[in-house]
Amino acid sequence: MTRLLLLLLLAAVSSAAGAVVIRHDVDDAKYRIPASDFPALVDMPGEGHGVLIAPQWVVTAAHAIPAHAPLDQVSIGGIARKVERVVTHAGYRTLPQALIDQAMASGEAMLIVVFLAGSDDIALVRLARPVTDVAPVALYRDSDEAGQVVQIVGKGATGTGATGHDPAGPNRTELRRAFNRVTSAYDRWFCYVFDEPPAALPLEGVIGNGDSGGPALIQADGQWRLAGLASWKVVQGNVLTARPGRYGQTVCNVRLGHYREWIESVMAGQAQAQAYNSFDGPMPLLGGA
């Protein structure tokens, strides 16, 4: 099951995580960045990411929440931060075993893609104490993501568009940043395609396994604002043998503009949502934690 999900889907995710798959013809050093370039990045345990959006709140992909243990702490700026509770969107659905079994038997997984597209892959993490040493990232407020250039950041699996990355990991490496252009945006999702040079942006890239829940940022008023979260990708061909991260693959991100009211109501303590604070958490998808 894990092999299929790593091949098929991404994270951060959230999730989560070497980092970002890059162009084959650009020096990797141009993609690597110090942690100080994006201090609001949150590391989930093992792999997967989130983003600090308020002093006491982290947003992440729901599938980046650990599946078989409570989420006790996350890391921000290299410092462990105790978690008070996790609120997962009531519309998040875990992948049925029957779909996994069918894909493992046939190598074809289109119904998994359909299932994922109908799920609300978002969760909020309330920290036990406000973070005072890192500034939160503001949410992107417009609904014009299509055609915009997004900045993606992550520590997940890495490789190049020519070969993809190893679906077996490692899924936490060095911090990297890349860019891409949004090709479609509607309802829960906005998506982009990993273009092959010469059509690609100078530092074009896509998320790798373990980047689930990580940020997709759009620039507005001179600042990079959080527009989306790394969620899943479409891998063409037989999912048992294909390599994620190759040119031509499409990556879809949780569209935070769609969830802005939910996010604000949860943080205000008003939302009807499902809280996970025991071993009854969601299963990991897309290489998230």
Buried (B, 14 or more C-beta within 10 A) or exposed (E): EEEBBBBBBBBBBBBBBBBBBBBEEBEBEBBBBEEEEBBBBBBBBBBBBBBBBBEBBBBBBBBBBBBEEBBEBBEBBEEEBEBEBBBBBEBBBBBEEEBBEBBBEEBEBEEBBEBBBEBBBBBBBBBEEEBEEBEBBBBBEEBEBBEBBBBBBBBBBBBBBEEBBBBEBBBBBEBBBBBBBBBBBEEBBBBBBBBBBEEBBEBBBBBBBBBBBBBBBBBBEEEBBBBBBBBBBBBEEEBBEBBBBBBEBBBBBBBBBBBBEBBEEBBEEEBEBBEBBEEEBBBBBBBBB
